[in-house]
């Protein structure tokens, strides 16, 4: 069977279209076509099928599409305890980091082209980064996003970055076990992140510690890196024991 016309390929195209709405609530047909690289006729055909099953809806006034009620219904069916267990596992280790360095510590998971903060232990300092639990952020910028991108397969990463020249950077992140961000999300902000993986080495989440560069770019940086790598490993081991 020709893969271009296979049922599997049709499903992949439909999922690509749905993922477009992670970045924008409403889009016209041409925008979706440009984002997915599919022809307008193909996008229209798939949107019509998704609309029939209420996965997308169309506004006839401005001719835009948005996610339908069926998506919200399915989202409500997601077992919330899966995140709760991960948060319970990671939280004591996050508190340990926060108490030692008094910097913001966050736990992120991957959601499409974004990273979602599911847990946070905040610094008591006045000068700090504010990231709230439940907020989504661009996956391309920041240390946590680099970890997520490093664990992606190359095809999925290219859909987001379209930049093969950065492949060595992500290979290095996998080798060293951590990622650093210097002023990528905001000038003067430093971020350090490590992966949390399951027993098979699959990425579950990423833990990050962040704050002003002046509090990181000094003699404590190596110690922070060592502590972060240890914490990432300990959370991963704790998760594996919890889920046996």
N, C-alpha and C positions, 0 to 999 in steps of 0.2 A: 504493500500500500504506500502511496506517495505521502511522505510525512507532511508536506505542505497542506494536504487536504484531509489529513487523518483526524479522527475525533479528538485525539490527544492534543493536536495542534490547535484545534478550535477552542478547547478548554484553556490552553495556555494564553491564547489571544484574549479570551474573555477575562482572565485573571489580570493580564497586563492592563486592560481597560479599567477594571475596578481599582487597581493600584494607583491609577492616575489621580483618584480622588483623595489620596492621602495628602497631597500637596495643596489641593484647591477644592473648595466645596462645590462650585458650579463651573461647568465648562461647555463651550460650544463644540460642535462636531469637529471643526477644523483643529481646535486645540488638542483634542484627544488623538486625532490622527497624527499630529506632529509629535506628540509625546510618545506614542507607541510605535511610530514608523509604519503604521498600516494605512492603506488607502482609505479615503473617506467612505467609499462604497462598502468596504469590509467592516469598518467601524460601525457604520449605520446598520448593517445587517445584524451584527452582534448586539448592538445596543437595543435593537428592536426585540431580540429574543430575551435579553435581560429585563427589558421593560415589561414584557409580557408576564414574567414571573416576579415582578416587583422588586428586582435587585437594583434597578435604576428607575428614575422618574424623569419626565421631560416637562419643562415649563413652556407652554405654547406661546406665551407672550414674548419672552426674550430668546426662545429656542435653545435654552441651556439644559444640560443634563446634570443630575445629582444622584447620590445614592438613594435607593428606595427603602421602604419600610421593612422589607425582608431582611436587609442587612442589620438593622437595629434589632430585629427579633432574634436573629442568629447570635448577635453580640451578647444579648441577655442570657443566652444559653451557655456561654463559655463558663466553665467551672472556675469561679473566682479563687477557690482554695489553692489552685495551682500556683498563682502568684503569692498567695498568703504563705504557703509553705516555703517558697523561695525567700520571701522577705524575712520570715522567722529564722531561717537558717543563716542569712547574711547579717541580720541586724546586730547581734552581739559583737561581731568582728568590726562592723562599721563604727560602733560606739568606741571600740578599742582605739581605732585610728583617730577618731575625733577627740578623744580624751588625751591622747598623746600629743597631737599637733594643733588642736583647736582650729581645724580647717573644715570646710564643707565636704561631706562624704555622700556620694549618691550611688544609687543602684539603677542601672538602665537595662532595658531589654530592647530588642530590635522590633520595629513595627513598620514594615514596608521600607520607605525611603526616610523614615524618621527613627529617632530613639526616644523611648518613653521612660520617664523617671517613675519608678514604682516604690522607691524608698529613699529617705533622706535623713541625715543627721547633720544639723546645721551648726556652724561656728557661732560662737558668742561675740566674735569681734565685730566692730562696726563696719570695717572695710571687708566685704566678702561678696561672693557670687550668690545670687538668689535664684534657686531653681526649685519649683514647687512639685510635690508629688502629683502625678497625673498630667504634667506638662510634656509636650512633645517638642523635639528640637531637630534641626537639620542634622542628618547623619554624616554629612560631608565634613563639617567643621567640628573640631574638638577631639580630645584624646579618646573618649568613650566611643565616638563614632569611628575612629580609626581602628579600634579593636574589632568592632562589628564588621567593618569592611574587610579587615585582614582575614577573618574567618569565612567570608563569603567565597563561593566559587567564582572563578574569573568572569564567567558569562554574566552572572547576576551583578557583579561589581561594575562591569562595563556599562550595564544599563543605567547605572546611577552616575558613574564618573565619565565614561567614554574616554578614558585616559590610560592607555597601556603603559605609559612611561612611569607610572607610580607603582607598578607591580613590585619592583625591588624593595620599595619602602614597606609594603605590607608583608613581604617575605621576611624582612628584618624584624618587624614587630612580632611575628610568629616565633622567630628564633629566640629573641631576647625576652619575650613574655610580658612586655609592657609597651605602652604608647605615651608619647609626650605631645602636648599642645602648647605652643607659645603664641599667645595673642591671636589665635585663629577665630575664636568666637567673639572676643572683645579685647581691645588693646590693653596691654598690661596685665592680662589674666593668664595664669599658668594652670595647666591640667595634666594629671597623671592618672592613667587607667590601666587596669589589668583584667584578664578574662576570668569568668567563672564557667567551668565546663562540667559536663556529666561524666560518668564512668567511661563512656566511649570517646571522650574528647570533643563532644559537640558543644558549641557555645550556648550557654543558658542566659548569661547576663554579663554585664561588665561593671566593675566597681571603680569609681573615680574619686580622686581627691583634688580639690582646686582652691585657688586663692590668688591674691596678687603676686606677680612674678617676683617682687622683692623678697617675699617670704619663702620662695622656692629656689631661686637661682643663687644659692649660697652653699655653705659647707654641709647643710642638712639634706641636700638633694639625694646623694647616694644612699643615705639612711632611709629616706622616704621610699626610694625605689625598692630597696630590699624589703622594707616592711610591707609595701603594697604587693609585691610578688608573693611574699609569704602568706599574706591575708587571702589573696586570690586562690592560692593552693589550698589553704585551710577551709575556706568556704566550699570549694569544689569537693574536698574530701568529706566534709560534714554533710553535704547534699547527697553524695553517693551512699553514705551510711544511712541517711534518713530514708532513702528511697529503695533500699534493698528489699 
